[in-house]
């Protein structure tokens, strides 16, 4: 299966929602492994109150991180699996 490549600038600012439709915030940045280019996390900006119920890791700057493995799809929104965040 081949995956479509999406430029970084098209991901920035997209709303992050769960597959149930709960808004988590917007994409501020991404973290990745410099040697392989593998995506690690999405950095969340403008996080909603709903993120308080999730067990999300924080960056050294206190920003919420959503693991790349939780991403289901990227289109108009970044859709994540809530089960992978708890």
C-alpha positions as CSV (number, residue, x, y, z in Angstrom):
1,X,0.0,0.0,0.0
2,X,1.4,3.4,-1.0
3,X,0.6,6.4,1.1
4,X,0.1,9.9,-0.3
5,X,2.7,12.4,0.7
6,X,1.3,15.6,2.3
7,X,3.6,18.7,2.5
8,X,4.3,20.0,6.0
9,X,2.8,23.4,5.4
10,X,-0.6,21.8,4.5
11,X,-0.8,20.1,7.9
12,X,0.0,23.2,10.0
13,X,-3.1,24.8,11.4
14,X,-5.4,21.9,10.7
15,X,-8.0,21.1,13.3
16,X,-7.3,17.9,15.2
17,X,-10.5,15.9,15.9
18,X,-11.2,12.4,17.2
19,X,-13.1,10.0,15.0
20,X,-16.1,10.7,17.2
21,X,-15.8,14.4,16.3
22,X,-14.4,15.8,19.5
23,X,-12.1,18.8,18.8
24,X,-8.6,18.6,20.5
25,X,-6.9,21.7,19.0
26,X,-4.8,22.6,16.0
27,X,-1.5,21.4,14.6
28,X,1.3,23.7,15.7
29,X,4.2,21.6,14.6
30,X,5.5,18.1,14.1
31,X,8.4,16.2,15.7
32,X,10.3,13.7,13.8
33,X,13.4,11.5,13.9
34,X,16.1,13.4,12.1
35,X,18.0,10.4,10.7
36,X,15.1,8.5,9.3
37,X,12.5,11.3,8.8
38,X,9.9,9.2,10.7
39,X,7.2,11.3,12.2
40,X,6.9,11.0,16.0
41,X,4.3,13.5,17.3
42,X,2.0,16.3,16.4
43,X,2.4,19.4,18.6
44,X,-1.0,20.8,19.6
45,X,-1.8,24.5,19.8
46,X,-5.1,26.0,21.2
47,X,-5.9,22.8,23.0
48,X,-9.5,22.3,24.1
49,X,-10.8,21.4,27.5
50,X,-11.3,17.9,26.2
51,X,-7.6,17.2,26.1
52,X,-7.5,17.4,29.9
53,X,-9.3,14.0,30.0
54,X,-6.6,12.4,27.8
55,X,-3.2,11.0,28.9
56,X,-1.2,13.1,26.4
57,X,2.6,13.5,26.7
58,X,4.0,17.0,26.9
59,X,7.0,18.5,25.3
60,X,9.8,20.2,27.2
61,X,7.9,23.4,26.6
62,X,4.7,22.1,28.1
63,X,3.0,21.6,24.7
64,X,0.6,18.7,24.3
65,X,1.8,15.9,21.9
66,X,-0.3,13.5,19.9
67,X,1.6,10.4,18.8
68,X,1.7,9.9,15.0
69,X,0.5,6.3,15.6
70,X,-2.9,7.7,16.7
71,X,-3.5,9.5,13.3
72,X,-6.2,7.8,11.2
73,X,-6.5,10.3,8.3
74,X,-5.5,13.7,7.2
75,X,-7.8,15.7,5.0
76,X,-9.7,18.9,6.0
77,X,-9.0,17.7,9.5
78,X,-6.4,15.5,11.2
79,X,-8.5,12.6,12.5
80,X,-7.1,10.6,15.4
81,X,-8.2,7.5,17.3
82,X,-9.2,8.5,20.9
83,X,-8.5,4.9,22.0
84,X,-4.8,5.3,21.1
85,X,-4.6,8.5,23.3
86,X,-6.0,7.1,26.5
